[in-house]
Amino acid sequence: MTFITALLTGLGVGSGGLYILYLTLIKNVPQAEAQGINLVFFITATLAAAVVNLINKRISFASLLIVVPFGIVGAIAGCYTASVIDTKLLSVLFGVLIATAGVTGFLKLMKKR
């Protein structure tokens, strides 16, 4: 399992995507619930990282004033969209996204060689 996770991560599939795959395929958590759980963890980690990076002056506070509102609007729009899409279609779309990210990452890796 560790090898597969490392392989997928190396191909451009982020840890959030892997966590959702784990929750849905191994723990049998419904797709929408798995995405919600992943979102809670992502937001928590992002806030912690933002605080640390602000303290270390790696992030411009002015940039945050521009980026954060758009992120909030995007998250709300995404949640609404996910709530009105059929769960099976949502699963297929997510699978296509993960596969596309993996193939794209693999092709970029091969191009560098």
KOLDORO-647730 format. One record per residue (C-alpha): residue number from 1; x, y, z. Coordinates in Angstrom, 3 decimals, padded with zeros to 6 digits. Example, Ala and Ser with C-alpha at 12.3 -4.5 7.8 and 13.67 -1.06 7.14 Angstrom:
[1; [012.300; -004.500; 007.800]]
[2; [013.670; -001.060; 007.140]]
END
This chain:
[1; [000.000; 000.000; 000.000]]
[2; [002.851; 002.387; 000.803]]
[3; [004.423; 001.780; -002.613]]
[4; [001.136; 002.474; -004.386]]
[5; [000.616; 005.658; -002.364]]
[6; [004.157; 006.831; -003.128]]
[7; [003.701; 005.996; -006.807]]
[8; [000.435; 007.906; -007.068]]
[9; [001.874; 010.893; -005.196]]
[10; [004.868; 010.900; -007.522]]
[11; [002.504; 010.938; -010.484]]
[12; [000.863; 014.116; -009.256]]
[13; [-002.045; 012.730; -007.273]]
[14; [-002.159; 014.818; -004.105]]
[15; [-002.538; 013.411; -000.636]]
[16; [-006.105; 014.771; -000.441]]
[17; [-007.036; 012.709; -003.473]]
[18; [-005.416; 009.665; -001.945]]
[19; [-007.257; 010.233; 001.318]]
[20; [-010.583; 010.377; -000.514]]
[21; [-009.709; 007.204; -002.426]]
[22; [-008.809; 005.508; 000.864]]
[23; [-012.036; 006.602; 002.538]]
[24; [-014.269; 005.584; -000.359]]
[25; [-012.578; 002.382; -001.536]]
[26; [-011.254; 000.901; 001.707]]
[27; [-013.457; 002.386; 004.428]]
[28; [-016.637; 002.505; 002.261]]
[29; [-017.392; 006.120; 003.210]]
[30; [-019.840; 007.752; 000.768]]
[31; [-018.146; 010.042; -001.797]]
[32; [-019.703; 013.317; -000.613]]
[33; [-018.912; 012.536; 003.034]]
[34; [-015.313; 011.614; 002.164]]
[35; [-014.891; 014.903; 000.323]]
[36; [-016.284; 016.792; 003.327]]
[37; [-013.901; 015.018; 005.711]]
[38; [-010.996; 015.764; 003.388]]
[39; [-012.041; 019.417; 003.161]]
[40; [-012.046; 019.776; 006.969]]
[41; [-008.519; 018.339; 007.191]]
[42; [-007.317; 020.473; 004.279]]
[43; [-008.699; 023.705; 005.748]]
[44; [-007.181; 022.943; 009.156]]
[45; [-003.765; 022.191; 007.669]]
[46; [-003.939; 025.238; 005.413]]
[47; [-004.750; 027.563; 008.305]]
[48; [-001.869; 026.176; 010.359]]
[49; [000.546; 026.534; 007.437]]
[50; [-000.692; 030.058; 006.703]]
[51; [-000.113; 031.162; 010.307]]
[52; [003.422; 029.744; 010.343]]
[53; [004.248; 031.281; 006.965]]
[54; [002.800; 034.661; 007.953]]
[55; [004.903; 034.651; 011.119]]
[56; [007.996; 033.813; 009.055]]
[57; [007.038; 036.552; 006.552]]
[58; [006.800; 034.138; 003.609]]
[59; [003.286; 035.297; 002.706]]
[60; [002.192; 038.808; 001.924]]
[61; [-000.818; 039.768; 004.011]]
[62; [-002.043; 041.919; 001.113]]
[63; [-002.025; 038.830; -001.134]]
[64; [-004.204; 037.000; 001.373]]
[65; [-006.760; 039.796; 001.242]]
[66; [-007.106; 039.108; -002.478]]
[67; [-006.865; 035.307; -002.528]]
[68; [-008.959; 034.336; 000.512]]
[69; [-012.308; 035.801; -000.634]]
[70; [-012.008; 034.042; -004.002]]
[71; [-011.140; 030.790; -002.219]]
[72; [-014.189; 031.092; 000.014]]
[73; [-016.493; 031.791; -002.927]]
[74; [-014.967; 028.875; -004.863]]
[75; [-015.374; 026.503; -001.917]]
[76; [-019.016; 027.476; -001.433]]
[77; [-019.731; 027.131; -005.154]]
[78; [-017.990; 023.749; -005.211]]
[79; [-019.956; 022.494; -002.202]]
[80; [-023.223; 023.579; -003.760]]
[81; [-022.335; 022.023; -007.104]]
[82; [-021.343; 018.755; -005.438]]
[83; [-024.622; 018.688; -003.513]]
[84; [-026.738; 018.876; -006.669]]
[85; [-024.748; 016.362; -008.753]]
[86; [-025.667; 012.680; -008.539]]
[87; [-023.247; 010.817; -006.260]]
[88; [-022.322; 008.253; -008.905]]
[89; [-021.549; 010.980; -011.441]]
[90; [-019.522; 012.804; -008.794]]
[91; [-017.492; 009.623; -008.199]]
[92; [-016.843; 009.205; -011.926]]
[93; [-015.824; 012.853; -012.302]]
[94; [-013.473; 012.540; -009.340]]
[95; [-011.971; 009.377; -010.810]]
[96; [-011.389; 011.142; -014.116]]
[97; [-009.743; 014.047; -012.277]]
[98; [-007.423; 011.719; -010.343]]
[99; [-006.540; 009.711; -013.472]]
[100; [-005.885; 012.891; -015.460]]
[101; [-003.653; 014.275; -012.713]]
[102; [-001.730; 011.010; -012.568]]
[103; [-001.242; 010.740; -016.334]]
[104; [-000.294; 014.417; -016.620]]
[105; [002.250; 014.057; -013.817]]
[106; [003.674; 010.912; -015.377]]
[107; [004.000; 012.555; -018.806]]
[108; [005.719; 015.608; -017.320]]
[109; [008.107; 013.317; -015.468]]
[110; [008.904; 011.410; -018.670]]
[111; [009.390; 014.656; -020.600]]
[112; [012.056; 015.818; -018.124]]
[113; [014.131; 012.703; -018.714]]
END
